[in-house]
Amino acid sequence: MKIILSQGQGRIQLGQAGALLKESGIKVKYLTGWLPKKINPIIVNFLGKIVGRADLYKRLMVRQPVGLDDDDIISCSKSEFYLWFLIILVRLKLLKEDNALTWGWKLFR
């Protein structure tokens, strides 16, 4: 049996569920937003200040649960960066929020 879990770019954390499923012998693929594995946490937290998310590195690394290997996880960073760019445009009053969220999630698919 193979299960695909998609949490997207949001705050829902399905990684632990994926790890438990894998532990029980089920093949798991876990789709999530950006995982900043090879980037200095200081840079990630600086980006967090730009988008209004304190301690961004810690928050994003929750997406890398113990029990799932790198091969089990598909990180969709391009769509998440695009979404946050659109959210910055919303904060600058250059774009409506519903349009930004719709376009950001469409790219994630």
Residue pairs with C-beta under 8 A, 6 or more apart in sequence:
1 26
1 27
2 26
2 27
2 28
2 29
3 18
3 21
3 26
3 27
3 28
3 29
4 28
4 29
4 30
4 31
5 14
5 15
5 17
5 18
5 21
5 28
5 29
5 30
5 31
6 14
6 30
6 31
6 32
7 13
7 14
7 15
7 30
7 31
7 32
7 33
7 63
8 31
8 32
8 33
8 76
8 105
8 108
9 32
9 33
9 34
9 76
9 79
9 80
9 83
9 104
9 105
9 108
10 33
13 62
13 63
13 65
14 30
15 30
15 32
15 62
15 63
15 64
15 65
15 68
15 73
16 65
16 67
18 28
18 30
18 65
18 67
18 68
18 72
19 28
19 65
19 66
19 67
19 68
20 67
21 28
22 28
22 67
22 68
22 72
23 67
28 68
28 72
29 72
29 73
29 74
30 68
30 72
30 73
30 74
31 74
31 76
32 63
32 73
32 74
32 75
32 76
33 60
33 63
33 75
33 76
33 77
33 79
33 80
33 108
34 60
34 75
34 76
34 77
34 80
34 81
35 60
35 61
35 63
35 64
35 73
35 75
35 77
36 44
36 57
36 60
36 61
37 64
37 70
41 57
44 56
44 57
44 60
45 54
45 55
45 56
45 57
47 56
48 54
48 55
48 56
48 57
48 59
50 88
51 84
51 87
51 88
52 91
53 59
63 73
63 75
64 73
76 108
78 107
79 104
79 107
79 108
79 109
80 108
82 103
82 104
82 107
83 100
83 101
83 103
83 104
83 105
83 107
83 108
86 95
86 99
86 100
86 101
86 103
86 104
87 97
87 100
87 104
89 95
89 100
90 96
90 97
90 100
